[in-house]
């Protein structure tokens, strides 16, 4: 935590949360994320947890399992 001031860390956390929420909202409006299943109702694969994990993977320059379409 020493290399950067507290204001910078707060900005990073706020940006991380904002990007995750925006990805989740975009996936809710995208018709490509919704899947029809014959046995149940239509569902969206990309949840808020997947959005947080995807943003963390992008921040750490790593991959993730669930990617938005």
N, C-alpha and C positions, 0 to 999 in steps of 0.2 A: 504494500500500500504506500510505501515511501516515495516511489518515483514521481507520482502524480498527486496533485492537491485533491482534497476531498470534493471540491466542486466538479472536477473532471470525472471522478468515479461516479458521482451522482448523475452527471450527464450521460455517461456510458450506460448505467442501469436504466435510466429513463428511455434512452434511445433503443435499448434492447427490448424493453417492454412494449414500446410504441411500434417497433417493427414487427414484433410477434403478433400483436393485436391486429395490425393492418394486414398481415399475411392471412390471419384467420378470417377476418372480415372479407377479404378478397376471395378466399376459397369458398365462403358461404354464398357469394354471388355468382361464382363461376359455375356454369352448367357442366363442365368437364369433371368436377369433383364429386358430383352426385351420382350414385350408382343405384340402378334398379335391381332389386332381387326378386325373383319369382315367389319366394316363400315369405317375404316380409316387406315392411315399408321401405321407401327410398331413404338412403342414408348417406351421410357425408363422411368420408374417410379421414379427412384432414381436420383433426380436433385442435383445440387450443393447446393441449399438451404437445401435440405434434408440431405446432407452430413455434412453441417455446424451444423445443428440442432442435428444430431446424435452424432457428436463429442462433442458438448456442453453437451448433456445429459450424455455421457460417462464420461466427465470431472467432472461433478457435481454429478455423481453416481445416476442419475435419468434415467428413461426410455424415449423412444421416440416412436412416431407412425410409422414412416417409417424406416424400417431396411433393410440393404443390404442383398441380398441373396447370 
